Amino acid sequence: MSQPAPVAHENRWKIFAILIFGVSLIVLDTTIVAVSLPTIIRSLGLNLTEAQWVSSLYSVVFAALLLVMGTLGDKFGRTRIFRLGLLVFAIASALAAVSASAGLLIFARGLQGVGGAMILPSTLATINATFRDKERAAAFGIWGAVMASMAAIGPLLGGWLTQTFSWNWIFLINIPIVAGLLLAGISVFRGFDDRGEVTGFDIPGTVLSAIALGFLVYGLIEATTFSWWEPKGETSVLGISPTPFAIAVGIIFAAAFLALESARLRSSRPVLLNLRLFKISSFSNGNITALTVALGEFSALFVLPLYLISVLGLGTIQAGWVLATMSLGSFASGAAARHVAAKFGPARTVVIGLVLEIVGILVTGLLIGPSASAWLLAIVLAVYGMGVGLASAQLASVVLAEVPVTSSGMGSATQSTARQLGSALGVAVAGTVLATSLTASLPDALSAAGAHARAIDGLVSATADSAGSAIPALSEKLGPAIGDVLSNSFSDATAMVLYFSAGVLAVGLISALRLSARQRVVEG
């Protein structure tokens, strides 16, 4: 589809700088919690399910609201919604910082998701609508590099703040940054009209999509509490665990949402999701790739800090350094992605990135163990980070390349929704795989190590419910033999999550190969 060239705004690069700082903030907050999570678990007494919600509710709310926020940006102005989102994000960060209970922290993380949903689509849509040709390629390249590097810097910054001050500072740090961005935007955004063509709102679609996403992710996360089928404890529905019912309700509402959007589109009423955009091959395949890349990435980021701290015994700063090697790889490859794309094309660059991600995460899984070398893990994760940088830097550009400028808000919000849904599902499934693996392997291993039969269930529950955080204390209390069993089992469970991540990334690679085939057709 041809797109009219936008009128160049004299402040466009200043505007871009503020948007990039804003998106850095919300991406940073997606991963900064990861390495601090074991400390938060101990400080607030969280169980595994609560820890999953702290990690994933941000992404759940983010994903549920991105589409409507993209539409609001098109109607009222993207930078206006961006600034309002920054304010909401700062308020939520303050609440998270003063949280003394799991409930308040989880609520604050959800509110952060509201702010993040207002910020992210505004940045992508503004870039897509404001820049063209070489400037557009440069802007998307910088955006992708920032996304990749900030996601990896988060654990390092989180580790430093937590170990040097306290975990509360991973949220407090957001407040002065937001204040600076809001002050800078007063003059820079003046006179900048960035509204699209939106005539109304799709309230039923908004409700249905939020319910669908909520039930799907709730079912996946709470599977660790209620089990997948046989009820655990007294909570059941018709004698069955609530988990399959929650997932089924989510699927039903998702189908109802798609049917509603199709009907509203045929009758020319406002829609939350323009399904006709999915007739664009680059848009549909690109969104599948975005979802699977995020799912694989965040499932790995959920378990790696737990393993590094609870099994290898690293401090939060040391664990942050290991994970930050991804940042070095991401930043280097993200900065070079524009040149790689100039030689091979954006879609092939995404393919190259995904291959590196799959290789990196598979080798990491093979290296995982109670006595693994942190340095070797860091080197392999740097390779994985290089893949993330290449894929992320060009994926957004590929997804939005053929989307009309007037639909930039909706198109960018859809791509962001796919990524955030993948993030939430990644954490949810990672927790489920981790708990299932521990529950399956630990009882026999503990029995073989001589653990008393009556103590086995308690040890399994303590290890799984604490997401591994109880391993050091249990090892000290019960002796090295039991400690070795717990560490080995947790290492094996972590490796299983990483293999799952690699499998999901392989699905993304298939979609990326279709994008590459489309690129060859266009070039031919």
C-alpha positions in Angstrom: 0.0 0.0 0.0 1.4 3.4 -0.9 1.7 5.9 1.9 1.7 9.7 1.6 4.9 11.3 2.7 4.4 13.1 6.0 5.2 16.8 6.4 8.6 17.0 8.1 8.3 18.6 11.5 11.3 20.8 12.6 11.3 19.2 16.1 10.9 15.6 14.8 14.3 14.4 16.2 13.8 16.1 19.5 10.3 14.6 19.7 11.9 11.2 18.8 14.4 11.6 21.6 11.7 12.1 24.2 9.7 9.2 22.9 12.8 6.9 22.9 13.5 7.8 26.6 9.9 7.1 27.4 9.9 3.7 25.7 13.2 2.9 27.4 11.5 3.4 30.7 8.7 1.0 30.1 10.9 -1.7 28.5 13.3 -1.3 31.4 10.5 -1.9 33.8 9.5 -5.1 32.0 12.8 -6.7 32.9 14.2 -4.8 35.9 12.0 -6.8 38.2 13.4 -10.1 37.1 16.7 -10.1 39.0 15.1 -8.5 42.0 12.3 -11.0 42.2 14.1 -13.4 44.6 14.7 -10.5 47.0 11.0 -9.4 46.7 9.8 -12.9 47.3 11.8 -13.1 50.6 10.9 -9.5 51.6 7.1 -9.8 51.1 6.8 -13.6 51.6 5.4 -14.2 48.0 4.6 -17.7 46.7 5.3 -18.8 43.1 1.9 -17.7 41.9 2.2 -14.2 43.4 5.7 -13.9 42.0 4.4 -14.8 38.5 1.7 -12.1 38.9 4.3 -9.5 39.9 6.2 -10.3 36.8 3.3 -10.8 34.4 0.4 -8.6 35.4 2.3 -5.6 34.0 2.4 -7.4 30.6 -1.2 -8.7 30.9 -2.7 -5.2 31.4 -0.3 -3.8 28.9 -1.5 -6.2 26.2 -5.2 -5.8 27.1 -5.1 -2.0 26.7 -2.7 -1.5 23.8 -5.3 -1.6 21.1 -7.6 0.9 22.7 -4.7 3.2 23.6 -3.5 3.1 20.0 -6.9 4.2 18.9 -7.1 6.9 21.5 -3.8 8.2 20.3 -5.0 8.3 16.7 -8.0 10.3 17.8 -6.7 12.7 20.4 -3.0 12.9 19.5 -0.3 10.3 20.1 2.1 12.5 22.1 -0.8 13.7 24.3 -1.6 10.1 25.2 2.1 9.5 25.6 2.4 12.2 28.2 -0.7 11.1 30.1 0.8 7.6 30.2 4.0 8.9 31.7 2.0 10.5 34.5 0.1 7.3 35.2 3.3 5.3 35.1 5.0 7.6 37.7 2.0 7.3 40.1 2.1 3.5 39.8 5.8 3.4 40.3 5.4 5.3 43.6 2.8 2.9 44.8 5.0 -0.1 43.9 7.9 1.4 45.8 6.0 1.8 49.0 4.3 -1.7 48.8 4.4 -3.7 51.9 2.2 -6.5 50.7 1.8 -8.7 47.7 -1.7 -7.3 46.9 -0.5 -3.7 46.7 2.6 -4.5 44.6 0.5 -6.6 42.2 -2.0 -3.8 41.9 0.7 -1.2 41.3 2.3 -3.4 38.6 -1.1 -3.6 36.9 -1.4 0.2 37.0 2.1 0.5 35.5 0.7 -1.6 32.7 -2.0 1.0 32.1 0.7 3.7 31.8 2.9 1.5 29.6 0.0 0.8 27.2 -0.4 4.5 26.7 3.3 5.1 26.1 4.4 2.3 23.7 1.9 2.6 20.7 2.3 6.3 20.7 6.1 6.0 20.1 5.8 3.5 17.2 2.9 5.3 15.6 4.6 8.7 15.7 7.8 7.2 14.2 5.8 5.5 11.5 3.8 8.6 10.6 6.6 11.2 10.9 9.7 9.6 9.2 10.2 8.2 5.8 13.0 6.7 3.7 16.5 6.8 5.3 15.3 8.8 8.3 12.6 6.2 8.9 15.1 3.3 8.7 17.4 5.1 11.1 14.6 5.9 13.5 13.3 2.3 13.6 16.9 1.0 13.9 17.5 3.2 17.0 14.1 2.2 18.4 14.8 -1.5 18.0 18.3 -1.2 19.5 16.9 0.6 22.5 14.2 -2.0 23.0 16.7 -4.8 22.9 19.4 -3.2 25.0 17.0 -1.8 27.7 15.4 -5.2 28.1 18.8 -6.7 28.9 20.1 -3.7 30.9 17.1 -4.0 33.3 18.4 -7.0 35.2 21.8 -5.3 35.8 20.3 -2.1 37.0 17.8 -4.0 39.1 20.5 -6.0 40.7 22.6 -3.0 41.4 19.8 -1.0 42.9 18.5 -3.9 45.0 21.9 -4.9 46.4 23.1 -1.3 46.9 19.9 0.2 48.3 16.7 -1.9 48.3 14.3 -3.5 45.8 12.0 -0.5 46.3 14.5 1.6 44.3 13.8 -0.3 41.1 10.5 1.6 41.1 11.5 4.9 42.7 14.1 5.5 39.9 11.2 6.0 37.4 9.8 9.1 39.1 12.6 11.7 38.4 13.0 10.3 34.8 9.3 10.8 34.1 9.4 14.3 35.6 12.3 15.3 33.3 10.5 13.9 30.2 7.3 15.8 31.0 9.2 19.0 31.5 11.1 18.6 28.2 7.9 17.8 26.3 6.3 21.1 27.3 8.1 23.0 24.6 9.1 20.2 22.2 5.6 18.9 21.6 4.0 22.4 21.2 2.2 22.7 17.8 2.8 19.0 16.9 -0.4 17.6 15.4 -0.2 13.8 15.3 -3.8 12.7 15.2 -5.0 10.0 12.8 -8.4 9.3 11.2 -10.6 7.9 14.0 -14.3 8.6 14.1 -15.5 6.6 17.2 -14.7 3.9 19.7 -15.3 0.2 19.9 -16.4 -0.3 23.6 -17.7 -3.8 23.2 -14.5 -4.9 21.4 -12.4 -3.4 24.2 -14.3 -5.3 26.9 -14.2 -8.6 25.0 -10.5 -8.4 24.3 -9.6 -7.5 27.9 -11.7 -10.4 29.2 -10.2 -12.8 26.7 -6.6 -11.9 27.6 -7.3 -11.8 31.3 -8.9 -15.3 31.4 -6.2 -16.9 29.2 -3.3 -15.6 31.2 -5.1 -16.2 34.5 -5.6 -19.8 33.6 -2.0 -20.3 32.6 -0.6 -18.6 35.7 -3.0 -20.2 38.3 -2.3 -23.6 36.9 0.6 -23.7 39.4 -2.0 -23.1 42.2 -5.0 -25.2 41.0 -3.2 -27.8 38.8 -4.1 -28.4 35.1 -7.0 -30.9 35.6 -7.2 -32.7 39.0 -8.2 -30.1 41.6 -5.5 -29.2 44.1 -7.1 -28.3 47.5 -10.8 -27.4 47.9 -11.2 -25.2 44.8 -12.8 -27.0 41.9 -15.5 -26.6 39.2 -17.6 -29.7 38.8 -14.9 -31.7 40.4 -12.2 -30.3 38.0 -9.5 -27.7 38.5 -10.6 -24.2 37.5 -7.6 -23.9 35.1 -9.1 -25.5 31.9 -12.4 -23.5 32.5 -10.5 -20.2 32.7 -8.6 -21.0 29.5 -11.8 -22.1 27.7 -13.6 -18.9 28.7 -10.6 -16.9 27.4 -10.7 -18.8 24.1 -14.5 -18.3 23.8 -14.2 -14.5 24.4 -11.3 -14.3 22.0 -13.5 -15.9 19.3 -16.4 -13.6 20.2 -14.0 -10.6 19.9 -12.9 -11.6 16.4 -16.5 -12.2 15.3 -17.5 -8.8 16.6 -14.7 -7.0 14.9 -15.5 -8.7 11.6 -19.2 -7.7 11.9 -18.4 -4.1 12.9 -15.9 -3.8 10.0 -18.5 -5.0 7.5 -21.0 -2.5 8.8 -18.4 0.4 8.7 -18.5 0.9 12.4 -15.4 1.8 14.5 -13.3 -1.2 15.3 -10.6 -1.9 17.9 -8.7 -4.2 15.6 -9.0 -3.8 11.8 -8.9 -7.4 10.7 -8.2 -6.3 7.1 -4.7 -5.3 8.2 -4.0 -9.0 8.6 -4.5 -9.5 4.8 -1.1 -7.7 4.6 1.3 -10.6 4.6 4.1 -8.6 6.3 1.7 -7.5 9.0 0.2 -10.9 9.8 3.4 -12.9 9.8 5.3 -10.1 11.5 2.9 -10.2 14.4 3.1 -13.9 14.8 6.9 -13.5 14.9 6.7 -10.7 17.5 4.5 -12.8 19.8 6.7 -15.9 19.7 9.9 -13.9 20.1 8.6 -12.2 23.2 7.2 -15.5 24.6 10.5 -17.2 24.2 12.5 -14.3 25.5 10.5 -13.6 28.7 10.1 -17.2 29.6 13.9 -17.4 29.7 14.2 -14.1 31.6 11.8 -15.3 34.3 13.8 -18.4 35.3 17.4 -17.4 34.7 17.7 -14.9 37.6 16.0 -17.5 39.9 18.6 -20.1 38.9 21.6 -17.8 39.0 20.8 -16.6 42.5 19.2 -19.7 44.1 21.4 -22.4 42.6 24.7 -20.8 41.6 24.6 -18.6 44.7 25.3 -15.3 42.8 24.4 -12.0 44.4 21.9 -9.8 42.6 24.6 -7.6 41.1 26.6 -10.6 39.8 23.4 -12.2 38.4 22.6 -8.8 36.8 26.1 -8.8 35.1 25.6 -12.3 33.7 22.2 -11.2 32.2 23.6 -7.9 31.1 25.9 -9.6 28.6 22.7 -9.9 26.6 22.7 -6.1 26.6 26.1 -5.9 25.1 25.1 -8.3 22.3 21.8 -6.6 21.7 23.3 -3.1 21.6 26.1 -4.1 19.2 23.8 -6.0 16.8 21.0 -3.5 17.2 23.3 -0.7 16.2 24.6 -2.7 13.2 21.1 -4.0 12.2 20.5 -1.0 9.8 23.7 -2.0 7.8 22.8 -5.7 7.9 19.3 -4.8 6.7 20.8 -2.7 3.9 22.7 -5.8 2.7 20.2 -8.6 3.3 16.8 -6.8 3.7 14.8 -6.3 7.0 13.0 -9.6 6.9 16.2 -11.6 6.4 17.8 -9.7 9.2 15.0 -10.9 11.5 15.6 -14.5 10.3 19.4 -14.2 11.1 18.5 -12.7 14.5 16.1 -15.6 15.4 18.7 -18.2 14.4 21.2 -16.7 16.8 18.5 -16.6 19.5 17.7 -20.2 19.1 21.3 -21.3 19.1 22.1 -19.1 22.2 19.1 -20.3 24.3 19.6 -24.0 23.4 23.3 -23.9 24.3 22.4 -22.1 27.6 20.0 -24.9 28.4 22.7 -27.5 27.8 25.1 -25.6 30.1 22.6 -25.2 33.0 23.6 -27.1 36.1 24.5 -26.7 39.8 28.2 -26.1 39.0 27.9 -24.2 35.7 30.3 -21.5 34.8 28.7 -18.1 35.1 31.3 -16.7 32.7 30.5 -19.3 30.1 26.8 -18.7 30.5 27.4 -14.9 30.0 29.3 -15.5 26.8 26.5 -17.7 25.4 23.8 -15.2 26.5 25.7 -12.5 24.6 25.2 -14.5 21.4 21.5 -14.8 22.3 21.5 -11.0 22.8 22.9 -10.4 19.4 20.0 -12.3 18.0 17.5 -10.3 20.0 19.1 -7.1 18.8 19.0 -8.0 15.1 15.4 -9.3 15.3 14.0 -6.5 17.4 15.6 -3.7 15.5 14.0 -4.6 12.2 10.8 -6.4 13.2 8.7 -3.3 13.9 9.7 -1.8 10.6 8.8 -5.0 8.8 5.4 -5.2 10.5 4.4 -1.6 9.8 6.0 -1.2 6.4 2.8 -1.6 4.4 0.3 -0.3 7.0 -1.4 3.0 5.9 -0.2 6.0 7.9 -3.7 6.8 9.0 -3.8 3.4 10.7 -0.4 3.8 12.4 -1.8 3.9 15.9 -3.8 0.7 15.4 -1.1 -1.1 13.5 1.6 -0.3 16.0 -0.7 -1.1 18.9 -1.4 -4.5 17.4 2.3 -5.2 17.0 2.9 -4.1 20.6 -0.1 -6.2 21.8 1.4 -9.3 20.2 4.7 -8.6 21.9 3.2 -7.9 25.4 0.8 -10.9 25.1 3.9 -13.0 24.3 5.7 -11.5 27.4 2.8 -12.4 29.7 2.3 -15.9 28.3 6.1 -16.4 28.5 6.1 -15.8 32.2 2.9 -17.8 32.7 4.1 -20.8 30.8 7.6 -20.6 32.3 6.2 -20.8 35.8 4.0 -23.7 34.8 6.8 -25.7 33.2 9.1 -24.9 36.2 6.6 -26.1 38.8 5.5 -29.2 36.7 9.1 -30.3 36.2 9.9 -29.9 39.9 6.8 -31.7 41.0 7.6 -34.6 38.7 11.3 -35.1 39.4 11.9 -34.0 43.0 9.9 -36.7 45.0 11.9 -39.7 43.6 15.2 -37.8 43.8 14.6 -36.8 47.4 13.6 -40.4 48.3 16.7 -41.7 46.7 18.8 -39.2 48.7 17.3 -40.6 52.0 14.8 -37.9 52.7 12.0 -38.9 55.2 8.8 -39.8 53.3 6.7 -37.4 55.4 9.1 -34.5 54.6 9.2 -35.0 50.8 5.9 -33.2 50.0 6.9 -30.3 52.2 10.3 -30.0 50.5 8.7 -30.1 47.0 6.2 -27.5 47.9 8.7 -25.2 49.6 11.0 -25.4 46.5 8.3 -24.9 43.9 6.2 -22.3 45.8 9.3 -20.1 46.6 10.4 -20.4 42.9 13.7 -21.8 44.2 14.4 -19.1 46.7 14.1 -21.5 49.6 17.0 -23.7 48.3 19.9 -22.0 50.1 18.1 -22.1 53.5 16.9 -25.7 53.0 20.5 -26.8 52.0 21.9 -25.2 55.1 19.3 -26.7 57.4 19.1 -30.2 55.9 22.7 -30.8 54.7 24.5 -30.9 51.4 23.0 -34.1 50.1 19.4 -32.7 50.1 20.8 -29.4 48.9 22.4 -31.1 45.9 19.1 -32.8 45.0 17.2 -29.5 45.2 19.8 -27.7 43.1 20.0 -30.4 40.5 16.2 -30.6 40.1 15.9 -26.9 39.9 18.6 -26.7 37.3 16.9 -29.4 35.2 13.6 -27.6 35.5 15.3 -24.3 34.4 16.8 -26.1 31.4 13.3 -27.4 30.5 12.0 -23.9 30.4 14.9 -22.8 28.1 14.2 -25.7 25.7 10.5 -24.6 25.7 11.7 -21.1 24.8 13.8 -22.5 22.0 10.8 -24.3 20.6 8.6 -21.2 20.7 11.4 -19.2 18.9 11.5 -21.9 16.2 7.8 -21.2 15.5 8.7 -17.5 15.2 11.5 -18.4 12.8 9.0 -20.2 10.5 6.9 -17.0 10.4 10.0 -14.9 9.8 11.0 -17.2 6.9 7.6 -16.4 5.3 8.4 -12.7 5.8 11.7 -13.3 4.0 9.9 -15.1 1.1 7.6 -12.1 0.8 10.6 -9.8 0.7 12.0 -11.8 -2.2 8.8 -11.5 -4.1 8.6 -7.7 -3.6 12.3 -7.4 -4.6 11.7 -9.6 -7.7 
